[in-house]
Each structure stands twice: as structure tokens, then as C-alpha cells.
Amino acid sequence: MDSLAELTHKLRDFARERDWEQFHSPKNLAMAMIVEAAELVEHFQWLTAEQSCALDAAKREEVRQEIGDVLIYLTRIADQLGIDPVAAAHDKMVINAAKYPAELARGNAAKSIELEK
């Protein structure tokens, strides 16, 4: 697939072909996405930071599939609500740049409110 727009259309068609749109309310899709995100996190539970960066091929493929599931549900939620997720991410980056100026945030994992102190 070449773009998020193409993925959106394919997912919409996939759901329509199976008469699943009746189940794809934003609430249900958000709940399903969180379940998939939990399955993604489960692969990293109890690993060190170093171990999480050095997954073997089988584990990496499992993580890859969970990432796909999360993206599928996120894309469907955005489609159902008429939100362009790429534009939303760009807009959020502008907000984050203001909240976390590089000169204050560099090398610091503190929340924005803590950076001001």
C-alpha cells in the first residue's frame, strides 16, 4: 500500500464486504484498538530497554502484526469520525513543540509542566 488514504479505503471496503460497519462505531473501534495496544505492550513486558530493541525474528514478527492491528483500528476510527490522522499528527507536533521547547526538553523526560520550573 502506498498511502494512509489507500489503507483507509481498503479497510472501509473490507468492513463493508463483511457487513461489519454496524459494529464499527468509534467507541467499539477505540475499545478494540486498546485491546490490540495491550497485546503489543505484552510483548515488551518485563524486558529491559536493551532487550526490547533486540527482538528475535519471530518476536519481531509478532510485534509487527500487533502494530498492524493497532493501525487498522486507529485508521478506522479516524475514517468514521472524518479525521485526517496525518493532519492531526502534524497539528499535534506544533502543540508539542510549544509545550516542549528543545532548549528545555533536550535529554529530559519530564512533563511539560515540570519543564517550566
N, CA, C and O atoms as CSV, one atom per row, in Angstrom:
chain,resi,resn,atom,element,x,y,z
A,1,MET,N,N,0.830,-1.175,0.000
A,1,MET,CA,C,0.000,0.000,0.000
A,1,MET,C,C,0.875,1.239,0.000
A,1,MET,O,O,1.925,1.283,0.642
A,2,ASP,N,N,0.428,2.227,-0.722
A,2,ASP,CA,C,1.249,3.418,-0.911
A,2,ASP,C,C,0.959,4.530,0.087
A,2,ASP,O,O,1.830,5.362,0.343
A,3,SER,N,N,-0.236,4.565,0.653
A,3,SER,CA,C,-0.572,5.710,1.490
A,3,SER,C,C,-1.594,5.330,2.554
A,3,SER,O,O,-2.239,4.283,2.490
A,4,LEU,N,N,-1.714,6.203,3.514
A,4,LEU,CA,C,-2.732,6.013,4.539
A,4,LEU,C,C,-4.132,6.135,3.931
A,4,LEU,O,O,-5.058,5.447,4.360
A,5,ALA,N,N,-4.283,7.001,2.943
A,5,ALA,CA,C,-5.580,7.145,2.269
A,5,ALA,C,C,-5.974,5.840,1.585
A,5,ALA,O,O,-7.133,5.429,1.644
A,6,GLU,N,N,-5.019,5.196,0.944
A,6,GLU,CA,C,-5.304,3.914,0.294
A,6,GLU,C,C,-5.674,2.856,1.327
A,6,GLU,O,O,-6.603,2.077,1.110
A,7,LEU,N,N,-4.964,2.821,2.438
A,7,LEU,CA,C,-5.288,1.894,3.510
A,7,LEU,C,C,-6.694,2.154,4.034
A,7,LEU,O,O,-7.456,1.216,4.265
A,8,THR,N,N,-7.036,3.412,4.221
A,8,THR,CA,C,-8.375,3.779,4.700
A,8,THR,C,C,-9.444,3.223,3.776
A,8,THR,O,O,-10.421,2.635,4.240
A,9,HIS,N,N,-9.271,3.401,2.483
A,9,HIS,CA,C,-10.255,2.907,1.507
A,9,HIS,C,C,-10.338,1.379,1.525
A,9,HIS,O,O,-11.431,0.817,1.464
A,10,LYS,N,N,-9.206,0.721,1.607
A,10,LYS,CA,C,-9.208,-0.747,1.638
A,10,LYS,C,C,-9.876,-1.272,2.903
A,10,LYS,O,O,-10.611,-2.258,2.852
A,11,LEU,N,N,-9.628,-0.626,4.032
A,11,LEU,CA,C,-10.262,-1.053,5.278
A,11,LEU,C,C,-11.769,-0.806,5.240
A,11,LEU,O,O,-12.549,-1.624,5.727
A,12,ARG,N,N,-12.171,0.315,4.665
A,12,ARG,CA,C,-13.601,0.616,4.520
A,12,ARG,C,C,-14.273,-0.447,3.662
A,12,ARG,O,O,-15.340,-0.947,4.017
A,13,ASP,N,N,-13.656,-0.796,2.534
A,13,ASP,CA,C,-14.203,-1.837,1.660
A,13,ASP,C,C,-14.247,-3.187,2.371
A,13,ASP,O,O,-15.228,-3.921,2.254
A,14,PHE,N,N,-13.196,-3.510,3.102
A,14,PHE,CA,C,-13.114,-4.775,3.849
A,14,PHE,C,C,-14.290,-4.885,4.822
A,14,PHE,O,O,-14.949,-5.922,4.898
A,15,ALA,N,N,-14.543,-3.809,5.559
A,15,ALA,CA,C,-15.645,-3.823,6.530
A,15,ALA,C,C,-16.995,-3.918,5.823
A,15,ALA,O,O,-17.873,-4.658,6.267
A,16,ARG,N,N,-17.167,-3.188,4.742
A,16,ARG,CA,C,-18.441,-3.221,4.007
A,16,ARG,C,C,-18.722,-4.606,3.435
A,16,ARG,O,O,-19.850,-5.094,3.503
A,17,GLU,N,N,-17.705,-5.231,2.877
A,17,GLU,CA,C,-17.885,-6.563,2.284
A,17,GLU,C,C,-18.347,-7.583,3.305
A,17,GLU,O,O,-18.970,-8.581,2.942
A,18,ARG,N,N,-18.058,-7.355,4.561
A,18,ARG,CA,C,-18.412,-8.301,5.635
A,18,ARG,C,C,-19.596,-7.815,6.471
A,18,ARG,O,O,-19.969,-8.451,7.457
A,19,ASP,N,N,-20.179,-6.692,6.074
A,19,ASP,CA,C,-21.277,-6.067,6.813
A,19,ASP,C,C,-20.874,-5.808,8.261
A,19,ASP,O,O,-21.648,-6.057,9.185
A,20,TRP,N,N,-19.670,-5.313,8.444
A,20,TRP,CA,C,-19.148,-5.029,9.783
A,20,TRP,C,C,-19.301,-3.573,10.180
A,20,TRP,O,O,-19.051,-3.223,11.333
A,21,GLU,N,N,-19.706,-2.716,9.250
A,21,GLU,CA,C,-19.822,-1.303,9.599
A,21,GLU,C,C,-20.772,-1.087,10.772
A,21,GLU,O,O,-20.612,-0.144,11.546
A,22,GLN,N,N,-21.767,-1.973,10.896
A,22,GLN,CA,C,-22.707,-1.861,12.006
A,22,GLN,C,C,-22.013,-1.998,13.356
A,22,GLN,O,O,-22.533,-1.522,14.366
A,23,PHE,N,N,-20.866,-2.629,13.390
A,23,PHE,CA,C,-20.123,-2.842,14.625
A,23,PHE,C,C,-19.010,-1.806,14.831
A,23,PHE,O,O,-18.439,-1.703,15.917
A,24,HIS,N,N,-18.713,-1.049,13.785
A,24,HIS,CA,C,-17.551,-0.167,13.795
A,24,HIS,C,C,-17.884,1.257,14.234
A,24,HIS,O,O,-17.560,2.220,13.539
A,25,SER,N,N,-18.518,1.380,15.366
A,25,SER,CA,C,-18.714,2.716,15.946
A,25,SER,C,C,-17.359,3.182,16.480
A,25,SER,O,O,-16.501,2.355,16.788
A,26,PRO,N,N,-17.162,4.490,16.593
A,26,PRO,CA,C,-15.892,4.961,17.168
A,26,PRO,C,C,-15.620,4.344,18.545
A,26,PRO,O,O,-14.478,3.999,18.849
A,27,LYS,N,N,-16.646,4.203,19.370
A,27,LYS,CA,C,-16.464,3.600,20.697
A,27,LYS,C,C,-15.947,2.176,20.583
A,27,LYS,O,O,-14.972,1.821,21.245
A,28,ASN,N,N,-16.577,1.362,19.764
A,28,ASN,CA,C,-16.149,-0.037,19.626
A,28,ASN,C,C,-14.759,-0.141,19.021
A,28,ASN,O,O,-13.953,-0.974,19.437
A,29,LEU,N,N,-14.483,0.700,18.047
A,29,LEU,CA,C,-13.164,0.674,17.414
A,29,LEU,C,C,-12.082,1.112,18.398
A,29,LEU,O,O,-10.994,0.536,18.420
A,30,ALA,N,N,-12.376,2.131,19.215
A,30,ALA,CA,C,-11.404,2.582,20.207
A,30,ALA,C,C,-11.137,1.482,21.231
A,30,ALA,O,O,-9.994,1.268,21.635
A,31,MET,N,N,-12.184,0.792,21.645
A,31,MET,CA,C,-12.004,-0.299,22.605
A,31,MET,C,C,-11.169,-1.421,21.987
A,31,MET,O,O,-10.279,-1.966,22.641
A,32,ALA,N,N,-11.452,-1.763,20.734
A,32,ALA,CA,C,-10.686,-2.814,20.052
A,32,ALA,C,C,-9.227,-2.396,19.892
A,32,ALA,O,O,-8.322,-3.217,20.038
A,33,MET,N,N,-9.000,-1.109,19.591
A,33,MET,CA,C,-7.633,-0.623,19.433
A,33,MET,C,C,-6.854,-0.751,20.740
A,33,MET,O,O,-5.679,-1.118,20.732
A,34,ILE,N,N,-7.505,-0.450,21.854
A,34,ILE,CA,C,-6.821,-0.551,23.141
A,34,ILE,C,C,-6.484,-2.002,23.464
A,34,ILE,O,O,-5.427,-2.280,24.030
A,35,VAL,N,N,-7.366,-2.921,23.115
A,35,VAL,CA,C,-7.074,-4.345,23.317
A,35,VAL,C,C,-5.832,-4.726,22.516
A,35,VAL,O,O,-4.942,-5.408,23.024
A,36,GLU,N,N,-5.780,-4.283,21.269
A,36,GLU,CA,C,-4.617,-4.596,20.428
A,36,GLU,C,C,-3.359,-3.909,20.947
A,36,GLU,O,O,-2.274,-4.490,20.898
A,37,ALA,N,N,-3.491,-2.679,21.442
A,37,ALA,CA,C,-2.333,-1.985,22.013
A,37,ALA,C,C,-1.818,-2.738,23.237
A,37,ALA,O,O,-0.610,-2.820,23.459
A,38,ALA,N,N,-2.735,-3.284,24.027
A,38,ALA,CA,C,-2.318,-4.083,25.190
A,38,ALA,C,C,-1.577,-5.337,24.733
A,38,ALA,O,O,-0.598,-5.742,25.359
A,39,GLU,N,N,-2.036,-5.947,23.654
A,39,GLU,CA,C,-1.343,-7.119,23.122
A,39,GLU,C,C,0.055,-6.739,22.627
A,39,GLU,O,O,0.993,-7.526,22.753
A,40,LEU,N,N,0.193,-5.546,22.068
A,40,LEU,CA,C,1.506,-5.057,21.652
A,40,LEU,C,C,2.413,-4.876,22.865
A,40,LEU,O,O,3.558,-5.328,22.862
A,41,VAL,N,N,1.906,-4.225,23.885
A,41,VAL,CA,C,2.689,-3.972,25.102
A,41,VAL,C,C,3.105,-5.275,25.767
A,41,VAL,O,O,4.196,-5.369,26.328
A,42,GLU,N,N,2.249,-6.263,25.705
A,42,GLU,CA,C,2.533,-7.546,26.351
A,42,GLU,C,C,3.848,-8.160,25.858
A,42,GLU,O,O,4.541,-8.844,26.612
A,43,HIS,N,N,4.179,-7.914,24.605
A,43,HIS,CA,C,5.429,-8.469,24.061
A,43,HIS,C,C,6.670,-7.861,24.711
A,43,HIS,O,O,7.744,-8.462,24.678
A,44,PHE,N,N,6.531,-6.673,25.300
A,44,PHE,CA,C,7.660,-5.983,25.907
A,44,PHE,C,C,7.675,-6.070,27.427
A,44,PHE,O,O,8.629,-5.643,28.077
A,45,GLN,N,N,6.598,-6.634,27.986
A,45,GLN,CA,C,6.513,-6.715,29.445
A,45,GLN,C,C,7.705,-7.485,29.992
A,45,GLN,O,O,8.029,-8.575,29.521
A,46,TRP,N,N,8.341,-6.907,30.981
A,46,TRP,CA,C,9.464,-7.483,31.718
A,46,TRP,C,C,10.773,-7.478,30.941
A,46,TRP,O,O,11.775,-7.972,31.458
A,47,LEU,N,N,10.812,-6.949,29.738
A,47,LEU,CA,C,12.073,-6.849,29.017
A,47,LEU,C,C,12.819,-5.597,29.465
A,47,LEU,O,O,12.205,-4.605,29.855
A,48,THR,N,N,14.115,-5.651,29.406
A,48,THR,CA,C,14.905,-4.440,29.615
A,48,THR,C,C,14.800,-3.585,28.353
A,48,THR,O,O,14.335,-4.048,27.311
A,49,ALA,N,N,15.238,-2.337,28.465
A,49,ALA,CA,C,15.248,-1.466,27.288
A,49,ALA,C,C,16.087,-2.089,26.177
A,49,ALA,O,O,15.707,-2.051,25.006
A,50,GLU,N,N,17.225,-2.661,26.549
A,50,GLU,CA,C,18.106,-3.276,25.555
A,50,GLU,C,C,17.444,-4.489,24.889
A,50,GLU,O,O,17.519,-4.650,23.671
A,51,GLN,N,N,16.802,-5.330,25.686
A,51,GLN,CA,C,16.120,-6.494,25.131
A,51,GLN,C,C,14.991,-6.081,24.182
A,51,GLN,O,O,14.761,-6.726,23.159
A,52,SER,N,N,14.293,-4.999,24.533
A,52,SER,CA,C,13.184,-4.555,23.685
A,52,SER,C,C,13.661,-4.053,22.325
A,52,SER,O,O,12.890,-4.024,21.366
A,53,CYS,N,N,14.924,-3.661,22.242
A,53,CYS,CA,C,15.500,-3.204,20.973
A,53,CYS,C,C,16.104,-4.338,20.156
A,53,CYS,O,O,16.465,-4.139,18.996
A,54,ALA,N,N,16.220,-5.526,20.746
A,54,ALA,CA,C,16.914,-6.645,20.091
A,54,ALA,C,C,16.015,-7.876,20.030
A,54,ALA,O,O,16.407,-8.954,20.477
A,55,LEU,N,N,14.823,-7.722,19.484
A,55,LEU,CA,C,13.895,-8.846,19.390
A,55,LEU,C,C,14.376,-9.839,18.341
A,55,LEU,O,O,14.937,-9.453,17.315
A,56,ASP,N,N,14.150,-11.125,18.610
A,56,ASP,CA,C,14.468,-12.116,17.582
A,56,ASP,C,C,13.418,-12.015,16.469
A,56,ASP,O,O,12.408,-11.328,16.619
A,57,ALA,N,N,13.666,-12.693,15.373
A,57,ALA,CA,C,12.815,-12.563,14.187
A,57,ALA,C,C,11.363,-12.948,14.461
A,57,ALA,O,O,10.448,-12.274,13.988
A,58,ALA,N,N,11.144,-14.008,15.210
A,58,ALA,CA,C,9.778,-14.461,15.488
A,58,ALA,C,C,9.032,-13.440,16.340
A,58,ALA,O,O,7.879,-13.116,16.057
A,59,LYS,N,N,9.684,-12.937,17.377
A,59,LYS,CA,C,9.055,-11.947,18.259
A,59,LYS,C,C,8.815,-10.647,17.500
A,59,LYS,O,O,7.778,-10.006,17.671
A,60,ARG,N,N,9.760,-10.265,16.674
A,60,ARG,CA,C,9.606,-9.048,15.877
A,60,ARG,C,C,8.402,-9.151,14.949
A,60,ARG,O,O,7.683,-8.170,14.756
A,61,GLU,N,N,8.178,-10.325,14.375
A,61,GLU,CA,C,7.013,-10.522,13.502
A,61,GLU,C,C,5.712,-10.430,14.298
A,61,GLU,O,O,4.728,-9.868,13.816
A,62,GLU,N,N,5.703,-10.973,15.498
A,62,GLU,CA,C,4.508,-10.866,16.346
A,62,GLU,C,C,4.224,-9.396,16.672
A,62,GLU,O,O,3.073,-8.960,16.625
A,63,VAL,N,N,5.255,-8.648,16.998
A,63,VAL,CA,C,5.112,-7.222,17.286
A,63,VAL,C,C,4.630,-6.487,16.043
A,63,VAL,O,O,3.767,-5.613,16.126
A,64,ARG,N,N,5.182,-6.840,14.909
A,64,ARG,CA,C,4.781,-6.235,13.631
A,64,ARG,C,C,3.290,-6.409,13.390
A,64,ARG,O,O,2.610,-5.467,12.981
A,65,GLN,N,N,2.777,-7.616,13.643
A,65,GLN,CA,C,1.351,-7.869,13.436
A,65,GLN,C,C,0.486,-7.073,14.409
A,65,GLN,O,O,-0.581,-6.591,14.030
A,66,GLU,N,N,0.927,-6.930,15.647
A,66,GLU,CA,C,0.162,-6.136,16.617
A,66,GLU,C,C,0.158,-4.659,16.220
A,66,GLU,O,O,-0.860,-3.982,16.366
A,67,ILE,N,N,1.281,-4.162,15.722
A,67,ILE,CA,C,1.330,-2.791,15.227
A,67,ILE,C,C,0.331,-2.618,14.087
A,67,ILE,O,O,-0.366,-1.606,14.010
A,68,GLY,N,N,0.267,-3.607,13.208
A,68,GLY,CA,C,-0.717,-3.575,12.125
A,68,GLY,C,C,-2.136,-3.509,12.650
A,68,GLY,O,O,-2.950,-2.741,12.136
A,69,ASP,N,N,-2.448,-4.300,13.665
A,69,ASP,CA,C,-3.786,-4.287,14.253
A,69,ASP,C,C,-4.123,-2.918,14.836
A,69,ASP,O,O,-5.220,-2.400,14.627
A,70,VAL,N,N,-3.173,-2.335,15.570
A,70,VAL,CA,C,-3.410,-1.015,16.173
A,70,VAL,C,C,-3.658,0.018,15.078
A,70,VAL,O,O,-4.576,0.832,15.185
A,71,LEU,N,N,-2.845,-0.014,14.031
A,71,LEU,CA,C,-3.007,0.946,12.933
A,71,LEU,C,C,-4.344,0.756,12.227
A,71,LEU,O,O,-4.995,1.735,11.859
A,72,ILE,N,N,-4.755,-0.478,12.037
A,72,ILE,CA,C,-6.049,-0.744,11.395
A,72,ILE,C,C,-7.181,-0.093,12.179
A,72,ILE,O,O,-8.006,0.617,11.605
A,73,TYR,N,N,-7.223,-0.329,13.475
A,73,TYR,CA,C,-8.306,0.240,14.277
A,73,TYR,C,C,-8.206,1.758,14.358
A,73,TYR,O,O,-9.229,2.440,14.289
A,74,LEU,N,N,-7.014,2.296,14.502
A,74,LEU,CA,C,-6.855,3.745,14.540
A,74,LEU,C,C,-7.325,4.372,13.228
A,74,LEU,O,O,-7.984,5.411,13.229
A,75,THR,N,N,-6.983,3.739,12.124
A,75,THR,CA,C,-7.392,4.237,10.809
A,75,THR,C,C,-8.901,4.195,10.657
A,75,THR,O,O,-9.499,5.122,10.110
A,76,ARG,N,N,-9.522,3.124,11.137
A,76,ARG,CA,C,-10.993,3.020,11.060
A,76,ARG,C,C,-11.674,4.078,11.927
A,76,ARG,O,O,-12.673,4.662,11.509
A,77,ILE,N,N,-11.149,4.334,13.132
A,77,ILE,CA,C,-11.735,5.370,13.985
A,77,ILE,C,C,-11.664,6.724,13.272
A,77,ILE,O,O,-12.655,7.451,13.205
A,78,ALA,N,N,-10.504,7.048,12.753
A,78,ALA,CA,C,-10.337,8.326,12.059
A,78,ALA,C,C,-11.295,8.426,10.882
A,78,ALA,O,O,-11.887,9.482,10.658
A,79,ASP,N,N,-11.455,7.353,10.132
A,79,ASP,CA,C,-12.363,7.344,8.986
A,79,ASP,C,C,-13.802,7.560,9.441
A,79,ASP,O,O,-14.526,8.354,8.839
A,80,GLN,N,N,-14.220,6.876,10.479
A,80,GLN,CA,C,-15.592,7.003,10.963
A,80,GLN,C,C,-15.883,8.426,11.457
A,80,GLN,O,O,-17.015,8.898,11.349
A,81,LEU,N,N,-14.880,9.099,11.990
A,81,LEU,CA,C,-15.073,10.443,12.525
A,81,LEU,C,C,-14.695,11.557,11.540
A,81,LEU,O,O,-14.844,12.740,11.844
A,82,GLY,N,N,-14.203,11.164,10.359
A,82,GLY,CA,C,-13.825,12.161,9.363
A,82,GLY,C,C,-12.599,12.965,9.761
A,82,GLY,O,O,-12.492,14.150,9.445
A,83,ILE,N,N,-11.675,12.314,10.456
A,83,ILE,CA,C,-10.445,12.969,10.903
A,83,ILE,C,C,-9.286,12.485,10.044
A,83,ILE,O,O,-9.118,11.285,9.828
A,84,ASP,N,N,-8.494,13.423,9.561
A,84,ASP,CA,C,-7.274,13.085,8.826
A,84,ASP,C,C,-6.186,12.866,9.874
A,84,ASP,O,O,-5.722,13.829,10.485
A,85,PRO,N,N,-5.770,11.611,10.094
A,85,PRO,CA,C,-4.798,11.362,11.165
A,85,PRO,C,C,-3.426,11.968,10.898
A,85,PRO,O,O,-2.714,12.312,11.842
A,86,VAL,N,N,-3.047,12.102,9.651
A,86,VAL,CA,C,-1.753,12.713,9.337
A,86,VAL,C,C,-1.803,14.205,9.679
A,86,VAL,O,O,-0.862,14.735,10.270
A,87,ALA,N,N,-2.880,14.876,9.315
A,87,ALA,CA,C,-3.029,16.294,9.664
A,87,ALA,C,C,-3.105,16.455,11.180
A,87,ALA,O,O,-2.528,17.391,11.735
A,88,ALA,N,N,-3.816,15.544,11.853
A,88,ALA,CA,C,-3.916,15.602,13.314
A,88,ALA,C,C,-2.534,15.455,13.952
A,88,ALA,O,O,-2.218,16.148,14.919
A,89,ALA,N,N,-1.713,14.555,13.410
A,89,ALA,CA,C,-0.365,14.358,13.947
A,89,ALA,C,C,0.498,15.597,13.711
A,89,ALA,O,O,1.242,16.015,14.598
A,90,HIS,N,N,0.401,16.181,12.521
A,90,HIS,CA,C,1.158,17.410,12.253
A,90,HIS,C,C,0.737,18.518,13.215
A,90,HIS,O,O,1.587,19.211,13.776
A,91,ASP,N,N,-0.573,18.687,13.408
A,91,ASP,CA,C,-1.069,19.711,14.323
A,91,ASP,C,C,-0.585,19.450,15.749
A,91,ASP,O,O,-0.222,20.381,16.468
A,92,LYS,N,N,-0.583,18.196,16.147
A,92,LYS,CA,C,-0.133,17.849,17.498
A,92,LYS,C,C,1.361,18.125,17.662
A,92,LYS,O,O,1.797,18.514,18.746
A,93,MET,N,N,2.143,17.933,16.616
A,93,MET,CA,C,3.579,18.237,16.676
A,93,MET,C,C,3.812,19.728,16.925
A,93,MET,O,O,4.739,20.097,17.646
A,94,VAL,N,N,2.984,20.577,16.340
A,94,VAL,CA,C,3.096,22.019,16.571
A,94,VAL,C,C,2.824,22.316,18.049
A,94,VAL,O,O,3.553,23.080,18.681
A,95,ILE,N,N,1.771,21.708,18.588
A,95,ILE,CA,C,1.443,21.878,20.006
A,95,ILE,C,C,2.584,21.373,20.881
A,95,ILE,O,O,2.991,22.041,21.832
A,96,ASN,N,N,3.102,20.181,20.549
A,96,ASN,CA,C,4.195,19.605,21.347
A,96,ASN,C,C,5.465,20.446,21.282
A,96,ASN,O,O,6.192,20.551,22.269
A,97,ALA,N,N,5.731,21.039,20.133
A,97,ALA,CA,C,6.919,21.893,20.010
A,97,ALA,C,C,6.817,23.091,20.950
A,97,ALA,O,O,7.820,23.527,21.515
A,98,ALA,N,N,5.611,23.619,21.115
A,98,ALA,CA,C,5.409,24.736,22.038
A,98,ALA,C,C,5.500,24.276,23.493
A,98,ALA,O,O,6.035,24.988,24.343
A,99,LYS,N,N,4.975,23.082,23.773
A,99,LYS,CA,C,4.993,22.556,25.145
A,99,LYS,C,C,6.380,22.094,25.566
A,99,LYS,O,O,6.738,22.169,26.741
A,100,TYR,N,N,7.151,21.621,24.608
A,100,TYR,CA,C,8.465,21.044,24.894
A,100,TYR,C,C,9.533,21.719,24.046
A,100,TYR,O,O,10.064,21.100,23.124
A,101,PRO,N,N,9.861,22.982,24.337
A,101,PRO,CA,C,10.901,23.645,23.545
A,101,PRO,C,C,12.211,22.873,23.661
A,101,PRO,O,O,12.583,22.422,24.745
A,102,ALA,N,N,12.893,22.728,22.557
A,102,ALA,CA,C,14.113,21.910,22.514
A,102,ALA,C,C,15.123,22.330,23.571
A,102,ALA,O,O,15.765,21.478,24.185
A,103,GLU,N,N,15.272,23.635,23.793
A,103,GLU,CA,C,16.279,24.096,24.750
A,103,GLU,C,C,15.958,23.682,26.189
A,103,GLU,O,O,16.864,23.584,27.017
A,104,LEU,N,N,14.672,23.437,26.497
A,104,LEU,CA,C,14.292,22.982,27.838
A,104,LEU,C,C,14.131,21.464,27.921
A,104,LEU,O,O,14.388,20.865,28.966
A,105,ALA,N,N,13.711,20.855,26.833
A,105,ALA,CA,C,13.362,19.433,26.869
A,105,ALA,C,C,14.511,18.497,26.484
A,105,ALA,O,O,14.445,17.303,26.774
A,106,ARG,N,N,15.539,19.001,25.851
A,106,ARG,CA,C,16.630,18.151,25.369
A,106,ARG,C,C,17.178,17.275,26.489
A,106,ARG,O,O,17.657,17.786,27.501
A,107,GLY,N,N,17.109,15.955,26.310
A,107,GLY,CA,C,17.638,14.997,27.267
A,107,GLY,C,C,16.843,14.900,28.558
A,107,GLY,O,O,17.329,14.347,29.545
A,108,ASN,N,N,15.623,15.433,28.565
A,108,ASN,CA,C,14.818,15.484,29.775
A,108,ASN,C,C,13.462,14.840,29.499
A,108,ASN,O,O,12.761,15.253,28.575
A,109,ALA,N,N,13.089,13.843,30.279
A,109,ALA,CA,C,11.821,13.145,30.073
A,109,ALA,C,C,10.686,13.724,30.908
A,109,ALA,O,O,9.625,13.109,31.014
A,110,ALA,N,N,10.889,14.881,31.496
A,110,ALA,CA,C,9.880,15.494,32.365
A,110,ALA,C,C,8.656,15.930,31.556
A,110,ALA,O,O,8.747,16.213,30.361
A,111,LYS,N,N,7.510,15.976,32.241
A,111,LYS,CA,C,6.289,16.508,31.646
A,111,LYS,C,C,6.483,18.000,31.409
A,111,LYS,O,O,7.327,18.639,32.037
A,112,SER,N,N,5.687,18.542,30.492
A,112,SER,CA,C,5.858,19.960,30.130
A,112,SER,C,C,5.716,20.873,31.333
A,112,SER,O,O,6.452,21.853,31.447
A,113,ILE,N,N,4.801,20.582,32.222
A,113,ILE,CA,C,4.599,21.423,33.407
A,113,ILE,C,C,5.838,21.444,34.287
A,113,ILE,O,O,6.119,22.443,34.950
A,114,GLU,N,N,6.577,20.347,34.293
A,114,GLU,CA,C,7.795,20.259,35.094
A,114,GLU,C,C,8.960,20.991,34.440
A,114,GLU,O,O,9.896,21.397,35.129
A,115,LEU,N,N,8.920,21.162,33.146
A,115,LEU,CA,C,9.998,21.864,32.439
A,115,LEU,C,C,10.018,23.345,32.791
A,115,LEU,O,O,11.068,23.985,32.748
A,116,GLU,N,N,8.859,23.886,33.138
A,116,GLU,CA,C,8.751,25.307,33.417
A,116,GLU,C,C,9.391,25.691,34.744
A,116,GLU,O,O,9.644,26.873,34.980
A,117,LYS,N,N,9.657,24.723,35.613
A,117,LYS,CA,C,10.189,25.009,36.948
A,117,LYS,C,C,11.676,25.279,36.908
A,117,LYS,O,O,12.285,25.538,37.946
